[in-house]
Amino acid sequence: MSRILVIGATGVVGGAVVRALADRDVAVRAMCRNPQAARLPANAEVVGGDLCLPETLDRCLDGIDTVFLVWIAPHDAAAPAMERIARHAKKIVFLSAPLKTPHPFFQQPNPGRALAERMERLIEDSGMQWTFLRPGMFAANAQRWWAAPLRAGDVVRWPYLDAPTAPIDQRDIAAVAVRALREEGHAGAEYVLTGPESLTQREQIESLGQAIGRVLRIEEISPEEFRHERSGNWPDALLDLLLNAWKAALGQPAFVSPAFEKITGRPPRAFLQWAKDHAAGFTR
């Protein structure tokens, strides 16, 4: 029976993968830099490790043959870490980026793009059996973007309200990851994963209002206003990426991938379902 290590286990997707495996009573080890602070299932083994300190990885990888990797370290740590991982593991599932998705939303300049491409090359050259997951916009981004104004009141000010995306629930990314980690037949696969429907940003905010039972006032602001309001709190590179991507998305529906349903046999969760399941985070 394979033993699985999740690297990046306290993040949105990594945590969802750990919980999905633990719910199935699969032997899972979760690697994180601060095990004492990790809030993970009791039946998951939690170990300390740091991708920037490759000597810490051997203990984490002892007895492991399968790895789920969320890369959360700088470029220069990639090669040493991958060398250690490849010494132990035979299979790796990597949370990558939608590098090949045929939609202008995903083709904007992105500082993370070069890192994802480099990681994929290292993995392909490692000799391990690999699967790449390429999720689009995360539904969980709504918490970062809109939770604070909704906790403060009923007004949301946002740019490019007509820009559509197809946000995917992190639990659905995890569902595909679990299959790729545990099943045969996924070697060499590159799965583009999205939610089931194209929704404008306005429609997503309205869904949040429906989930929390409030009528919201949604105000469109200019990119310049948005940049001014977020400056100092969000990195400039992230602001550039988001504004360019939303602008490029105007006038056409979001790309919706059929991959999730083909792999799992069911449609992905709707954004409204995600919003209802996470409504408490928008009201406290």
C-alpha positions in Angstrom: 0.0 0.0 0.0 1.4 3.4 -1.0 2.2 6.0 1.7 1.5 9.6 0.6 3.4 12.8 1.6 1.6 16.1 1.1 4.0 19.0 0.8 2.3 22.4 1.3 -0.2 20.7 3.6 -1.5 23.8 5.4 -2.5 25.7 2.3 -5.9 25.9 0.7 -5.4 23.0 -1.7 -2.8 21.0 0.2 -5.0 21.0 3.3 -8.0 19.9 1.2 -5.9 17.0 -0.1 -4.8 15.9 3.4 -8.4 16.0 4.6 -9.7 14.1 1.6 -7.1 11.4 2.1 -7.7 11.2 5.9 -11.4 10.9 5.3 -10.7 7.8 3.3 -8.4 6.4 6.0 -5.4 6.6 3.6 -2.0 6.7 5.3 -1.0 10.4 4.7 1.9 12.4 6.1 1.6 16.2 6.0 4.8 18.2 5.8 4.8 21.8 7.1 7.3 24.2 8.5 5.5 24.6 11.9 3.8 21.3 12.8 2.6 22.6 16.2 0.4 25.2 14.4 -1.1 22.9 11.8 -4.8 22.3 12.1 -5.1 19.0 10.3 -7.0 15.7 10.9 -5.9 13.7 13.9 -5.3 10.6 11.7 -2.8 12.5 9.5 0.8 12.3 10.5 2.3 15.8 10.7 6.0 16.3 10.3 8.3 19.3 10.1 10.2 20.1 6.9 11.3 23.1 4.8 11.7 23.1 1.0 14.5 25.6 1.5 16.4 23.2 3.7 16.7 20.0 1.7 18.4 18.1 4.5 15.0 18.3 6.4 13.2 16.5 3.6 14.8 13.0 4.0 12.9 12.4 7.3 9.7 13.5 5.8 10.2 11.3 2.8 11.2 8.2 4.7 8.9 5.3 3.7 7.1 7.5 1.1 6.5 6.5 -2.5 3.9 9.1 -3.6 4.0 12.9 -3.2 1.5 15.7 -3.7 3.5 18.9 -4.2 2.4 22.5 -3.8 5.5 24.5 -4.4 5.8 27.4 -1.9 9.5 28.2 -2.0 11.9 30.3 -4.1 13.3 29.3 -7.5 16.8 28.4 -6.2 15.4 25.8 -3.8 13.7 23.8 -6.6 16.5 21.7 -7.9 17.9 20.5 -4.5 14.4 19.8 -3.2 13.4 17.8 -6.2 16.6 15.8 -6.1 15.7 14.7 -2.5 12.1 13.9 -3.4 13.1 11.8 -6.4 15.4 9.7 -4.3 12.4 8.4 -2.4 9.2 8.8 -4.4 8.1 6.9 -7.5 5.1 9.1 -8.2 4.4 12.8 -7.9 1.2 14.9 -8.4 2.1 18.6 -8.8 -0.2 21.5 -8.3 0.9 23.5 -11.3 -0.6 26.5 -13.3 -3.0 26.6 -16.3 0.0 27.3 -18.6 -1.7 25.8 -21.7 -5.3 26.9 -21.2 -6.7 28.4 -24.5 -8.1 31.6 -23.0 -6.6 35.1 -22.8 -7.3 35.3 -19.1 -4.6 32.8 -18.4 -2.0 34.2 -20.9 -1.2 37.4 -19.0 2.3 38.1 -17.7 2.7 36.1 -14.5 5.7 36.0 -12.3 4.7 32.5 -11.1 4.6 31.2 -14.7 8.4 30.7 -15.1 8.6 29.0 -11.7 5.8 26.5 -12.7 7.4 25.8 -16.0 10.8 25.2 -14.3 9.2 22.9 -11.7 7.5 20.9 -14.5 10.8 20.4 -16.3 12.5 19.2 -13.1 9.7 16.8 -12.5 9.7 15.5 -16.0 13.5 14.9 -15.8 13.3 13.3 -12.4 12.4 9.8 -13.5 9.2 9.8 -11.3 5.8 9.1 -12.7 4.0 12.5 -12.8 0.7 14.1 -13.1 0.1 17.9 -13.4 -3.0 19.6 -12.1 -3.8 22.9 -13.8 -6.6 24.6 -11.8 -8.0 27.9 -13.0 -9.3 30.6 -10.6 -9.9 29.2 -7.0 -13.3 29.8 -5.5 -11.4 30.4 -2.2 -10.0 33.6 -3.7 -13.3 35.1 -2.8 -12.3 35.0 0.9 -9.2 37.1 0.2 -11.1 39.5 -2.0 -14.5 40.0 -0.5 -14.6 38.7 3.0 -13.4 41.9 4.6 -15.9 44.3 3.0 -18.8 41.8 3.6 -17.8 41.5 7.3 -17.8 45.3 7.5 -21.0 46.0 5.7 -23.0 45.5 2.5 -21.0 47.4 0.0 -18.4 45.8 -2.4 -16.3 48.0 -4.6 -14.5 46.2 -7.4 -13.1 46.6 -10.9 -14.1 44.8 -14.0 -17.3 43.4 -12.6 -18.3 42.0 -16.0 -15.1 39.9 -16.3 -16.0 36.2 -16.1 -14.2 33.3 -14.5 -15.1 29.7 -13.7 -14.0 29.3 -10.1 -13.2 25.9 -8.8 -13.8 24.6 -5.3 -10.6 23.4 -3.6 -12.3 20.2 -2.6 -12.8 19.4 -6.2 -9.1 20.0 -7.0 -8.4 17.6 -4.0 -10.8 15.0 -5.4 -8.8 14.8 -8.7 -5.5 14.8 -6.7 -6.6 11.9 -4.6 -7.5 9.9 -7.7 -4.1 10.7 -9.4 -2.3 9.8 -6.2 -4.0 6.5 -5.6 -5.0 5.2 -9.0 -3.2 4.0 -12.1 -3.8 5.6 -15.4 -2.8 9.2 -14.6 0.8 9.1 -15.5 1.8 11.9 -17.9 -1.6 13.5 -17.6 -2.1 17.3 -17.5 -5.6 18.1 -16.1 -7.0 21.6 -16.6 -9.6 22.0 -13.8 -12.3 24.7 -13.6 -15.7 25.1 -12.0 -18.9 24.2 -13.9 -19.9 27.6 -15.1 -18.8 31.0 -16.4 -19.7 33.7 -13.8 -18.9 37.4 -13.9 -17.3 38.9 -10.8 -20.6 40.6 -10.2 -22.5 37.3 -10.3 -20.0 35.8 -7.9 -20.5 38.6 -5.4 -24.2 38.3 -5.8 -23.9 34.6 -5.0 -22.0 35.5 -1.8 -24.9 37.8 -0.9 -27.4 35.0 -1.5 -25.3 32.6 0.6 -25.2 35.0 3.6 -28.8 36.2 3.2 -28.0 39.8 2.4 -28.7 42.2 -0.4 -25.4 43.8 -1.4 -24.6 47.0 -3.1 -22.0 46.3 -5.7 -20.1 49.3 -7.1 -17.7 49.2 -10.1 -14.5 51.1 -9.6 -11.7 51.9 -12.1 -8.5 49.9 -12.2 -6.7 53.0 -10.9 -9.0 53.3 -7.9 -8.5 49.6 -7.2 -4.8 49.9 -7.4 -4.7 52.8 -5.1 -6.9 51.1 -2.5 -4.8 47.9 -2.5 -1.4 49.5 -2.8 0.8 48.6 0.1 -1.3 45.6 1.0 -1.1 43.6 -2.2 2.1 43.2 -4.2 2.3 45.3 -7.4 2.9 42.1 -9.4 -0.3 40.6 -8.2 -2.3 43.7 -8.9 -0.9 43.8 -12.5 -1.7 40.2 -13.0 -5.2 40.4 -11.8 -6.1 43.7 -13.6 -4.6 42.5 -16.9 -6.3 39.1 -16.7 -9.8 40.6 -15.8 -9.4 43.1 -18.7 -8.5 40.3 -21.1 -11.5 38.3 -20.0 -14.1 40.9 -20.9 -16.5 40.1 -23.7 -16.2 36.3 -23.7 -17.3 33.5 -21.4 -14.7 31.9 -19.1 -13.0 28.7 -20.2 -14.9 25.7 -18.7 -13.0 22.4 -18.7 -14.8 19.0 -18.9 -11.8 17.3 -17.2 -13.2 17.1 -13.7 -16.4 15.3 -14.7 -14.6 12.9 -17.0 -12.2 11.9 -14.1 -14.7 11.7 -11.3 -18.0 11.0 -13.0 -19.8 14.0 -11.4 -19.9 17.7 -12.2 -17.8 20.1 -10.1 -19.4 22.0 -7.3 -21.1 25.3 -8.3 -19.7 28.5 -6.8 -22.9 29.1 -5.0 -22.4 25.8 -3.2 -18.9 26.8 -2.2 -20.3 30.1 -1.0 -22.9 28.5 1.2 -20.4 26.1 2.6 -18.1 28.9 3.6 -20.7 31.6 4.5 -19.4 31.9 8.0 -16.2 33.4 6.8 -18.0 36.3 5.3 -20.1 37.2 8.3 -17.8 37.1 11.4 
